[in-house]
Amino acid sequence: MERTSYDFKTIENKWSRIWKETNLYLCDINNSKNPFYNLWMFPYPSGARMHVGHAYASTGSDIIGRFKRMQGFDVFQPMGFDAFGIHGENYAIKVGKHPSILMEDLCNRFRDEQFMAIGHGYDWGAEVRTYDPAYYKWTQWLFLKLFKAGLAERKEASVNWCSSCQTVLADEQVISGECERCHSKVSQKILKQWFFKITKYAERLLTNLDKIDWSKKVVEAQRNWIGKSEGAVIKFNIKDSTHEITVFTTRPDTLYGATYIVLAPEHPIVNEISANNQKEVNEYKIFAKSKTDMERSVNKEKTGVFTGSYAINPLTKEEIPIWISDFVLLSYGEGAIMAVPAHDARDFDFAKKFNLPIVPVINSPNIPNTPNTPMEVAFENYGTLINSGEFNGLDSKQAGVEIVKKLEKMGCGNFAVNYKLRDWLISRQRYWSAPIPIVYCKKCGTVPVLEKDLPVKLPFVEDWKPKGDGRGPLANVEEFVNTKCPNCQEPAERETDTLDNFLDSGWYFFRYPYANRHDVPFGYAEESFKKWFPVHLYIGGAEHSVLHLMYTRFLTMALHDMGIVDFDEPFVKFFAHGLVTKDGKKMSKSLGNIVNPDEYIVKIGADAFRIYLMFMGPYSEGGDFSDAGIRGVTRFLERFYTLVKRDVDITHKSHESDESNETHKLLAKTIAKVTSDIESFHFNTAIASLMSFVNSWEKSPLNKADIGNALKILAPFAPFITEELWQEYYANNGKDKFISIHKDPWPTVDISEIKDDLVQIPITIQGKFKATITIPIEKIADKEFVLAKAYETTVVKNICGGKPFSKEIYVVGKIVNFAN
């Protein structure tokens, strides 16, 4: 069969214009009957053009949106730009432009050129830009709500400082001791900063992970970051002092083996207990200050200094030395540890280096048989207690409980829970962010700006670059700093730090449906709000697990507790997409392997580029972009185009294929496969099935109804070519009115035509039959897919209440059994 290349440039330009003119993707927020809020993480423009990561994430999201729209949903698919904050400011410094001018230009370019060119079905009538005062007015409003709820406070703390970005960073923004933006080494500074008390929500953030429908890798990342530990708080008196040291430990069973105490160098009592060794202690504190928390926690080389003071072990009453060392962090636990070298490898190494006592209190094979022979390695497991007084012979887990009970009676200990999660540091010493709406008054103290006076506008400043003095550039703008107290109207000063841009992005999804409203941040008191929230589907990168995604959950919980929203999780479902590499390597300018979407769209067309991105590998894992694989995709589209033209050509007008036609049957199976694969985000296998179908289609023509269905199942992946062919298909059926393929119903399949490819699997709960699910035969080995389908059944939902069963048994192709 002769193949015809189609003019993709003309087709794509034509339909981009028509879709815009007809407002095809605008959504009626108030009158929608079957809402589906479809969202992916909006980009921050920190470069001249959209990169392939943006194209990859957004194309997967767009496929879902087009699919749901054809299934009859009123799809709301908005877009905006996270254009406030340090990413944009650093890029503005690099190119030498004022960020307010640069960000406006970049956002327009992303929207009008790139997103339009790649064929995404966005409702641009709901666009948000975080640097717009009409937007950050409500970011400041949210800050005030948190402040009034007691969840925002200013305090002095040891914070992460990036000397390159000239600002503090939250713990989540420090990766392996480096700034996550510029990769410069991060140091510690003691500064007064604003924090959100996310730690108050630690347990709830953790517990809710069991009920949300999020990608497992994100759930596990959050679980590990929150870092719940159950144990005990124990108080040690200090010899010849009124002070005491509080430690948190997960192993109270080893208290009899605690032979020394270690404090973080920044611990507030260090100076007072170091009078006998002040010079050495001070020198060590300077040494420790040069390291980041990450460097300190992973450093294998143990260093430290003896303070000269002793603590009293509350059970043995023995005096044990108090040391300082940088492996202990003030930000974790109590900034102090009881060291049990016989049963902790880190404590063992420290004790060996500084010749400190090692006393085993759990019987183990690690204890030498020969008396006075030192242990060669710590024993960190549980066992039977020895050298532990009245608790000798007890199992260590049982003994731990009994020891804490005794400490409670003595008034020097209690059961406790600890978390690694730290409060969210939200103030920044930079210009390009929303000002913190706080005023400092000599008479009234710290005073919030009145809501009616929002926004506190960011002034246009010519000299906007950071100075490196630890203060934000706004501190040098007198007309901004000098104001009146909202309470007493006396002269006062504004806060000159600005807000972390993660606060901007922490609530933006609430704003989209109400982007054009000036009276409210979002319509939380209106009927429309209940239809659209929580967001039905959110797609983004797993790299944001403990940053953006954790913050959105915290803010939603806080809004719920304030009575503003009636749910405490922001997204019904979150799906984490994978990453794109180039020729097996991570993309970077230094390697010269950056994929520029613009170049490929010009060269092969948006449809081919979209399909290739989705065909590289599983959407959840990403794939390797290789130019060698692109030709296969372009050939596929050319063949598809030619086959449609062939079968709707005038010479085939009278052709009606028999339903027994093998190509007709294969199309039915392909429809079922593509439908199932899109629903489970398996875009690559959906495309593979479409390619396989085309191979058979070449051998036997389709009737007109089947041609339409073939176009429809390709439409989410290749919106331009399918729209063009769909209109020709309609023209050949005598229809004049423009009806977009992207609004036409998704094809359904007669089960009888594909029954050989489906498997019925019964579901039992506690051994009792409850329901049956139908699974494509090619999916029966996919346990995660089958269990997800089982949980989607009404009967299982009603019984489990949205919380997974503790036991999930799946016998491949035979049965699913749930139990608790």
N, C-alpha and C positions, 0 to 999 in steps of 0.2 A: 504494500500500500504506500502510495506517495504521501510524504508528510509535508505539512505546510507550516512554516514559522509564522507566528502571529506577531503583530506589532504591539508589544506590551507597553511601550512608552505612551503611545496614543491612547490605548485602552485605559491605562492607569490614571493618566492625567484627566481623561474624560470623566471617569467615575468618581474620582476625588472631588471634582467640581460639582457634579450632579448631587452626590450625597450631601455636600455642604449646602448647596442651594435648596435642597428639599428637607433639610434638617432631619435626615433619616435617623440619626442616633440620639436625638433629644428625647428626654424622658419626662413625662408629666408626673411629677412627684406627688401631687395631691390626689390625682384621680386614677392612679394605677391600681389595677385589680389583682395582679399576680406578680408582686415585686420580687426582683432578684438584684441585690446590690453586689456588683462585681468589681473588685478593686485589686490593684497591685501597688506595691510601695512606690510612691511618687519619687522621681529622681531629683537629685541636687545637681545643678549645672556647675560642675567644677572643671569643665573643659570646653573647648570651642564647639564640639559637636556631641551628639548622642553616641555612646559607644555600644559595642555589640552586646554587652551585658544588659543594657537597657532594652535593646531590641529583643533579646532572648526572653527576658522576663515578661515583657509587655505582650509579645506575640502569643505566648502560652495563655495569658490572661484573656487576650482578645478572642482566641479560639473558643474558650469557654463562654464568653459573652455572646458571641454569634450563635453558638450552639443553643444556649438557653433562650435567646430571642426567638429562634426558629421553633423551639419547643413550646412557645406561647407565653413565655415570661415577659414581663415589663422590665427590661434590663436597664439598670442605671449604672453606667460605666463612665465615671468622671475622670478628669485628669487635672493635675496641677504641678507645682514646682516647689521643692524644699529649698528655696533660694536665699534664705537668711542664714547667717552663721559663718563659721570659720572656713568651711570648704570654699564657699564663694569668695570670701575675703582673701584667702590665700591665693586664689587664682587671680583676683584683681590686683594683688601686689605683684604677682608674676608678670602680668601683661601690662601693668602700669596704667590701669583705668580705675576710676572711682567705682566702687561696687554697685552703687545705685544705678549707674548708667550701664555698666557691664551686664548686670543681672537682667535688666529689662530687655536688652538686646538678645541675650542668650535664650531667655524663656520664649521670646517671640520666634527665634530661629528654630528651637526645638519643636514648638507647636506648629508654626505655619509651613515649615519646610519638611522636617524629618518625620514627625508623627503622622502628618498628613500623607507623606509619600509612602510610608510603610503600610498604610491601609487599616489603621486601628479605628474601631467604631466608638470614639469617645464623644461624650456629651460635653462639648466645650462651653456650653452655656453655664456650666457649674464650675468653671475653672477657679482654682485658688492659687495665690502666690503668697508665701509666708512673709515676704518683706512689705506687703501692702498694709498700710495702717488700718484699713478696714478688716484685715485678718488679725494682725498682731494686737489690735485692741482687745480681742477676745482671748488671746494668749495671756495678756496681762490680767484680764478678768479671771482667768483660771488660776493664775498665781494668787490673786487676792482671795479667791475662794479657799484655796489650800491654806493660805496664811490665817484666815479667820477660823478655819477648822483645826488649827493647831498643827498642821502638817508641814509648815514651812518655818524654818528658824535660821537665824544667823549666829554662827558660833566660830570660835577659833579652833583650828584643827590642822594637823599635818596633812598637806594635800599634795597631789601630783602636779608638778610644774614642768611645762614644756618650754625650754628656753628659745626654741625656734619659733613656735607659734605665739610665745609671750602670753600664755594664759594657763590657768589651772585646768585640769582634766578630771573627769569622773574616773573611778576605778575601772569601769567598763571600757574606757577609751584608752587604756594602757595595755598594750599587747606585748608580752615578753619584755617588759621594761622600756618599751618604746611608744611614742605617740602614734596612735592608729592612723593619723592623717599624714604626718610628714616623716615618721620613722626616726625622729630624733630621740636621743636618750632622755628619759624623764627623771627628774630629781624631786626631792621632797622640800616643801616650804611650810612654815607655820604662818597661816593667814586666817583672817576673819572672812568667812564665806557663807553663802546661803545654801541650805540643804533642804531637800524634801525628805520627810521621814518615811521612806519606803520600807524601812525595817519593821515598822508597825504592822505591815501587811505580809511579813515574811511567811508566816504559817498559812495564811489564806492563799497567797500566791503559790505555795507548794501544794496545798490540799487540792486546789482547783485543777491542778495538772492531771489529776486522775479522771476528770470529767470532760475536759475539752477535747475537741476533735482537731488536733494539730499534728503536724509531722513529728514522728517519734524523735528524730535527732534534735529538734528544737526543744521538745519537752524535756529530754534528758539533759541538754545543755543548761536549761533553766533550773532543773532540779539540782544539778551539780553546783551551779553558781549560788543558789540560795544556801545550799550546804548545811542542812539541818544536822545537828549532833545532839544526842541525848546523853546526859551525864549528871555531874554534880558541881556545885560551887562550893569551894572549901576556903576557909579563912585561916591564914597563918599569922600569928602574932610575931612582932619583931622584937628581938631582945633589946632591952634598955630604950624602948621607944613607945610612943602612944599610937604609932601607925600600925596598920595591919595590911597584909597582902591577900588579895582575893584572886583565886585561880579557878578556871573552869577546866574540868577533866572528864573525858569519857571513860576513864578507868579508875574509879574510886577504889576498886579492889586492890590496887597496887600502892595505896597510900603509905603502908609500912615501909615500902622500898624507896620513898622519896628522900633523896640524900642531898639535894640542893634545889634552890629556886633560881629561875632566870627571869629577869624583867626586860621589857623593851627599853632601849636607851632613852626613849622619850617619856617613859613612865613618870607621872608627876612627883613621886616620892624619891626618885633616884638621887637628886641633889641632897636631900635632907639626910639620907642614910649613907652618904658617901664621904663624910667628913674625913675619915681616915685614909681615903685614897682619891681625893678630889681631882688632882691633876691628871691622873691616868684615866679616870672616868670621863673627864671633860674632853680629853683627846680622843677617846673612843667614840664619844657622842658625835664629834665632828666627822670622824671617819664613817660612821653609820649613816649620817645625814646625806652623804654623797651617793647613796644607793637607793634604788626604787624598792618598793615593797616586793615586787616580783623577783628582783635580783636577790633580795635578802631571804626570801622564802625558799628559793631553789638552790642557793649557793651551798655547795658541798663542803667548802672549807670553813670549819667552825672557828670563829673568833669570839673573844669576850674578855671582860675585866671583872675582877672581884671588887665588890663595893666596899668591903671592910665590915659589913654588918651580917647578922645572922637572924634567921627566922626559926620559929619553934614548930616542929611537927606536932600537930594537935593530938595525935594518938601515941606516938613514941616519946613525946616530950623532949626529943633530942634537938640540939642546935644544928641547923643546917645552913651552909653559906649562901648568901644572896649574890648572884652574878648579874651582869647585863650582857646581852648578846644581840646582834642584829637579826638573828633568825627568829626572834620573837617580835611580833608586830603589835603596836598599840591598837591598831584597828580591828584586831581579832580577839575574841574572848575578852579577857580582862587586861590584856597586855602583860600577862605574867603566866608562867607555867610552873608546875611542880615537876621536877625532873626525876624520872625513875629509870636510871640507866640500864638496869638489868632487863627491862621489858620495853624499851623503846630504842630503836636503832640510832636515831638522831641524838638522844640523850646519852647513849652509850659512847658514841664517837666523841662527844664533848667531854664526858667524864674521863675517857682514856687520854685525851689530849692534855687536860689540866689536872690529871691525877686525883680525881674526885672519887669518893666511895661508890662501889657497885654492890648493892645488896639484893639478892634474888628473893622474891616473895611468892613466886609461883613455881611449883615443882616441874622440872622439865629436863630433857636430856642435854640441854645446854649447860647445866651446872656440872662442873668438873667433879670427878670422884675423889680426887686427891685434895685434902684440906689445904687451904691457903693458896690454891691455884686459881688465878683470875679467870673469869668467863672470857671466851673468845668472841662471842656474838650474843646479842640480845635475843631473848625469847619473847615474841610479841603476841602469842596466842593466849587463850584461856586455859585454865587447868585447876589444880588443887593448891590452896594457899599454904605456904610455909613461912616461918619467921614473921608471923602476923598475929601474935598474941592469942587472944580468945577466938580468933577467926581461923586458926590453923585447922586444916582438914576440910574446910568448906570449898565447894565449887566456887570458882572465882566470880561468876556472874551472880550467884546467890550471895556471896560474901560482899560484893559491891553494894547490893541493896541494904544489907545489914549494917555495913560500915556507915552509909549515909544516914540511916536511921539513928545510929549512935551519935553522929555529928550533929544531927538536928537537936537531940536532947541536950548536947553540950553547948548549943547555940553558935556553932562555928561551921555549919554546912547545911546544904539542902539539895534536893533533886532540882535539876535545871535543864533547860534546852538552850542551845546556842546556834547561831546562824552565821555563815560566812558573809552573807549579804550585808553591804554597807549602805548608809543613807546616800541618796542621789545628790551629788554636788552640782548645783545648777547655775552658779554665777560664773561669769567669764569676764576677763580683762581685755575685751576686744570691742571694736566699734560696730561692726555690721551684724547687729542682733537687736532684739527688742529690749529697751530699757526696763530695768526692774522697777515696778511702780511703788517705790518706798521713799519716804522722806524722813530725814533725821532732824529732830527738833530738840534744842537744849532743854526746853521746858517739858515737852510731851514724850520725848524719846523716839522710838521707832514707830512711825505712823504710816499706815497704808494710804495710798492715793484713793480718793473717792471714786467709786465706779462711774459716776456721772462725768468725771474729768478724764476718763480714758478716751482715746489712747494717750499715753505719754509718748509723744512723737520723738523719733530719732532725728536729731537735727542734722542738716547737711553740713558736713565739716570737711574743709579742704585738707587739713592735716589729720587724717584719720588712721594712720598706721600706728601700730603699737610702739611704745617708747622703751620697753624693757625695764621699767621702774616698778613693775608690779601693780600699777594702776591702769585702768582703762583710759582710752583717749578722751572720753567724755569728762573726765576729771579736770581737763584743761579748758573746758568750754564754760566760761563763767555764766553766760546767760542761760545755760541749761542747769548748771549746778544750783545757782541761787534762786530760791523760790520761797513760798510761804507755807507754813504748816497748815495742813487741812483742818486741824482741830482749833488752834488758837490764832491762826493768821499771823503769827510772828515770823520773822525771817528764819529760814531753815535751808537745809541742803538736800538735794536729791541723791539717791544712790547712783553711783556712776558705773557700777558693773552692769553687764547686760546678761540676758538669759541664754542658757544653753539651747542651741537650736534643736536639741532632742525634745524640748518642751513644745516647740512649734509643731513637730511631726508627731508628737504623742497624742494629739487630739484631732488632727486635720480631717479624719474620716467623718467626724461629727459635722463638720462644716459644709462639706460638699453639697448636700441637698438644700442648704440654706445659704449658699454662697452669695446670693444677691440680696439677702436680708441685712438690714442695718440695725434692727431693733433687738435682735437676739443673736447669741452665738450659734445656736441651733434650736430647732423647734421642739424642745423636750416636753413641752406641755401640750403639744398638738397631736391630733389623731394620726397625722401622716408619719410622725416619728416612730410610732409603734410598728408601722409597716416595714420600715427600712432598717431598723436596728434590733439586735446587733447586725453588723455587716455579714451578709450571707457567705461570702467567700473572699479571702484575702490571700494574695500570693506574694512571696518575696524571698529574699535570700536568708539562709540559715545563719549567715555571719552576723545578722542583727538579733540573734536569739536573746542575748543578755543586755542589749542596748534598747533599741526602738521597741522591740516586742515585749520586753519586760516592762518598759515604761508605759506603754499603752494599757497594759493590764492593770498596773498600779493606779493610773489616772482614772480608768473606768471604775475600779473598785471605790476610789475616793468619791467620785461623782455619785455613785450608787449610795454610799453611806451618807452623803449630804442630802439625799432625797431628790436629786436632779434627774437621774435615770433609774429605771427599774430592773436593770440587769447588771451583773458585775464582771462580765467578760466581753471584750469588744467585738470578737469575731466568732461566728458560728463554726467556721472551718478556716484553718490556716494551712496552706500548702507551701512547703519550701522547695523551690526549684534548685537545680544544680548550677555549676559554673562552666563557662566555655573556655577551652584552651585552644591554642593554635599550633598545629603540627607537634602535639604532645607536650607543649610547654605553656606555662602561664604567660599571658600576654604582657608585654612591657615595651616601652619605647626604646630601651637600651638594646633589646633583642631584635627590634625591628619587625615584630610579628603582630602588630596591632591590626585588628579587623575593623575597617571603617565601613559601617552600614551604607553610607551614601554611595560609596564607590560601587558596591555590589548591586544596589538597587538600580543605579544607572546602567550597569553592565548587563545584568541578567533579569532585572525586574523585581518588584516587591513580592509578587506571588512566589517566585522561585526562591528568593532569599528567605521568606517566611518558612516555606516547606523545608528547605535545607536545614535551617536552624532547629526545627522540630524533629527532623529525621536523624540528626547526629547521634542521638542516644536517648535514654529515658529522661524525661523532663525533670525528674527528681534528682538525677545524677549529673546532668549536663553532658557535654560531648566535646570532641576535638574537631575544630574547624579546619578542613583541608580543602584547598581549591580543587584537588583531584576528584572530589566526590560531587562537585556541583553539576557537572555535565549530565549526570544521571537524572537529576531533578529537572533540569531544563528539557531534556528529551521526554521525560514523563509528561510534562505540561504540553509540549508540542504534540505528542501522540494523543493526549486527551482532547485537545482543541480540534485536531484533525478528525477524530472519531465522531465528535458531536457534529461537526460540519458535514461529515459524510452522512450521518443518519437523519439529519433534519433537512438535508438537501431535497430539492423538489423531486428528484427521482425516487425518493423513499417516502414521499408523503402518504402513499397508500399502504406502505408496509406496516403490518401489525404482527409482531412475533407471537408465536404460541407460548403460553405460559409454561409449557414443558421444555422450552428452549433452555439449554444448559447455562447460557449467559444470563438469562433472566433469573434462574435459580441462584447462580453465583452472586448476582447483585443483591439479592435478598440476604444472603449470608454476609456479604460485605457491609450492607447497611447495619445489620445486627452487630458485627464486629466493630465497626467504626463508632457506633453509638456507645457500646460498652467501653471501648478504649478511651474515648473522650471523657466519659464520666469518671474514669479512674486515672486520668492524666497520662495515659500511655499513648501520647501523640505519635511517637515513632512507629509503633506497631500498627496504628490506624493508617498511617501513610503507606506502610509496607503492604497492607491489605488492599489499598486503593491501587497501588502499582501492580499487584498481582492480578487484580480484576481487569485492568487495562490490557494485560497480555491476552486474556481470554476474549475480551470485547473485540479485539481486532479480527477475530475469526468469525464472529457472528453479530449482525446488527441488533440494536435494541429498538423497541417500540418507543413512541413518544413519551409515554408516562415514565418509562424506565430511564430515558435520557434525562428527564427532569429530576428524578431521584438521584441519579449519578451526579448531576451537577450539585444538588443540595448537600450531599455528604462530603463533597470537596470544598464547598463554600466557606466553612470556617477557616480552612487552611489557606485557600487561594481566593480571596474575596473579589478581586478585580476580574479575572478571566471568567469566573463563574457568573458574575453579574452580566458581563458582555454576552456570553452564550445564552444565558437565561432570557435576556431580552429578545434575542433572535429566536429562541424557542417559543416565546410568547407571540412574537410577530408571525410566526408560522402557524399559530393557532388563532389568529384573528383578534388578538387583544391589543388595544391601543394604549390603555391607561398604564402609567408606570407603576408596576408592582415589583418592588425589589425582591430578589431571591432571599435576601437576609431578613425579610419579614414573612416569608412563605413558610408554611408548616413543615417541620422535619418529617421525613418519611417514616412510616410505620411498616412493620413486617408481619406477614401472616406466619404464625409460629409453625404451621404445618409444613411450610416450605423449607424450614431449617431445623425441623425437629431432631434430625440425626446429629445435629451439632450442638444440642443442648442437653444438659444433665439436670435432673431433679434431685435435690439434696434435702433430706428432712432435717429439721432443727428440733432438738430436745433440750429441755431445761430440767436439771435434776433428774434426768432419765425419762421424763415424760414428753411425748410428742406435742409440739406446739404449732409448727408451720412448715412450709416447704419453700425453698428458693430455687430459681432456675438459673443455671450458670452455663455460659458457653464452654464447650468441651476444652477449648484451648486454655481456659482459666482455672480448670479444676485443681491444678497443682499449685496455684497461687493462694496460699493459706491466708495471707493478709487480705486479698481481694474477697475471698469467700466469707471470711469472718465479718468484713465490713458490710457485705450484702446481708448477712444474717442480722447484724445489729440494726440495719435499716428497716427491718420488718416491723410492722406496728405492734405485734404481740411481744416481741423482744424489747422494744422501746418501752412499752408499758410496764413490763416486769422489772427491767434493770434501771429505769428512771434516768437513763443517760450515763450511768456509771458502768464501766466494764465489769464483767464477771471475773472473779479471781481465778477461775479455771476455765480454759478454753481448749476443748479437744476437737480436732478435726481429722477424721479418717478420710483420706483423699477420695473424692468422688462418692463417698458412702453416707457420711453423717456428720453433723455438727452438734456437739453437746456442750452446754454451759452449766456451770455449777459454782457455788460459793463455798 
